[in-house]
Amino acid sequence: MTKLTNCLDTASIYCGTYAKYNNGNLYGKWLNLSDYSDYDELLTTMYELHSNEQDPEFMFQDYECPILEKLGLLSECHISKNIYEVFEQINDSGHDVEVYEACLDCLGKMEFQSLYDYVNNFYYGEFSSDEDFVQWLYEDDTFNIPNWVVIDWEATARSIMFDHFESNGHYFKS
């Protein structure tokens, strides 16, 4: 599993400017987010990188770490001031960034606080199959089924999954 610190270590953006791009120049630089302690330090570096322009209009032409765009923290013309706070909150949550990405795969683009609350309230864990997940639900004593009952886990999983989401082995209540 990818831990947030690893995600932040590999999270990077390619920062150019619209003026250069409009003049046929793709000059910019890959900036690793982990090289900067906060947004202000990152912003200072971007201004230094494009110091040959009076008022550079930054253009983020590429990025690594898809959760940035899915959370609305990054677009072609915008990088959020809250990016480092969001990474820190995910890191402190005790969940891998992979869990947040899986939840976004299930629910679509959303605001971070809603995502954070959803993961903390409705994330069950990681399972290798729907059947394993459903079997865990039943064995978790939620349903009080006697252990002598024989259950068709595949058929039960198909029915139970109407009320749950799954992405990359991560399961959530819908």
WOBEL-V524184 format. One record per residue. N is the residue number from 1. RES is the residue in three letters. PSI is psi in whole degrees, 0 to 359 (999 if undefined). D_FIRST is the distance of its C-alpha to the first C-alpha in Angstrom with 1 decimal. Layout:
n	res	psi	d_first
N	RES	PSI	D_FIRST
N	RES	PSI	D_FIRST
This chain:
n	res	psi	d_first
1	MET	147	0.0
2	THR	121	3.8
3	LYS	158	6.3
4	LEU	317	9.6
5	THR	321	11.5
6	ASN	321	9.7
7	CYS	315	10.4
8	LEU	323	13.8
9	ASP	328	14.4
10	THR	354	14.0
11	ALA	124	15.6
12	SER	159	19.2
13	ILE	147	22.3
14	TYR	115	25.4
15	CYS	113	28.3
16	GLY	198	31.8
17	THR	157	34.7
18	TYR	323	36.6
19	ALA	314	39.9
20	LYS	314	38.6
21	TYR	314	37.0
22	ASN	340	40.3
23	ASN	16	42.2
24	GLY	15	40.2
25	ASN	120	38.3
26	LEU	16	34.5
27	TYR	132	34.4
28	GLY	200	31.4
29	LYS	145	28.5
30	TRP	127	24.7
31	LEU	120	23.8
32	ASN	121	20.5
33	LEU	331	20.0
34	SER	348	18.8
35	ASP	353	22.3
36	TYR	139	24.0
37	SER	336	24.2
38	ASP	179	25.1
39	TYR	318	26.4
40	ASP	320	29.9
41	GLU	321	29.0
42	LEU	314	27.2
43	LEU	317	30.3
44	THR	316	32.6
45	THR	319	31.0
46	MET	319	31.2
47	TYR	321	34.9
48	GLU	320	35.5
49	LEU	323	34.0
50	HIS	39	36.4
51	SER	347	39.3
52	ASN	358	41.7
53	GLU	142	41.6
54	GLN	312	43.5
55	ASP	80	41.2
56	PRO	136	38.1
57	GLU	104	36.4
58	PHE	144	32.8
59	MET	121	31.1
60	PHE	98	27.4
61	GLN	342	27.5
62	ASP	165	23.9
63	TYR	159	20.5
64	GLU	136	16.8
65	CYS	86	14.2
66	PRO	337	15.4
67	ILE	335	14.9
68	LEU	311	18.0
69	GLU	319	20.3
70	LYS	332	19.2
71	LEU	359	20.0
72	GLY	20	23.2
73	LEU	345	22.5
74	LEU	136	23.4
75	SER	183	25.9
76	GLU	326	28.3
77	CYS	11	30.7
78	HIS	139	28.7
79	ILE	129	26.1
80	SER	143	25.9
81	LYS	338	27.1
82	ASN	5	24.5
83	ILE	316	21.4
84	TYR	327	20.8
85	GLU	320	21.6
86	VAL	313	19.1
87	PHE	318	16.3
88	GLU	319	17.7
89	GLN	320	17.9
90	ILE	315	14.3
91	ASN	320	13.5
92	ASP	348	16.1
93	SER	338	15.1
94	GLY	357	12.7
95	HIS	146	10.2
96	ASP	153	7.0
97	VAL	332	8.6
98	GLU	326	6.9
99	VAL	317	9.2
100	TYR	320	12.1
101	GLU	319	11.8
102	ALA	318	11.9
103	CYS	318	14.9
104	LEU	324	16.5
105	ASP	323	16.3
106	CYS	318	18.2
107	LEU	342	20.6
108	GLY	181	21.2
109	LYS	136	21.9
110	MET	166	22.6
111	GLU	145	23.5
112	PHE	315	20.8
113	GLN	323	22.6
114	SER	317	22.9
115	LEU	314	19.2
116	TYR	313	18.4
117	ASP	318	21.1
118	TYR	313	20.0
119	VAL	316	16.4
120	ASN	334	18.1
121	ASN	332	20.8
122	PHE	7	19.5
123	TYR	128	15.9
124	TYR	319	16.0
125	GLY	190	12.5
126	GLU	132	10.5
127	PHE	156	13.0
128	SER	344	13.7
129	SER	165	16.9
130	ASP	320	19.3
131	GLU	317	21.5
132	ASP	320	19.0
133	PHE	311	18.4
134	VAL	321	22.2
135	GLN	319	23.0
136	TRP	317	20.9
137	LEU	315	22.8
138	TYR	320	26.0
139	GLU	343	25.3
140	ASP	4	24.3
141	ASP	13	28.0
142	THR	324	27.9
143	PHE	354	30.4
144	ASN	49	32.5
145	ILE	130	32.9
146	PRO	146	34.8
147	ASN	347	33.0
148	TRP	351	35.8
149	VAL	132	35.2
150	VAL	128	33.7
151	ILE	136	31.4
152	ASP	96	30.5
153	TRP	326	26.8
154	GLU	311	26.5
155	ALA	319	29.4
156	THR	318	28.3
157	ALA	318	24.8
158	ARG	319	26.6
159	SER	314	28.7
160	ILE	326	26.1
161	MET	350	23.7
162	PHE	337	26.5
163	ASP	15	25.5
164	HIS	161	21.7
165	PHE	154	19.1
166	GLU	139	16.0
167	SER	128	13.6
168	ASN	35	10.8
169	GLY	0	11.2
170	HIS	131	11.3
171	TYR	139	14.9
172	PHE	150	17.4
173	LYS	138	21.1
174	SER	999	23.2
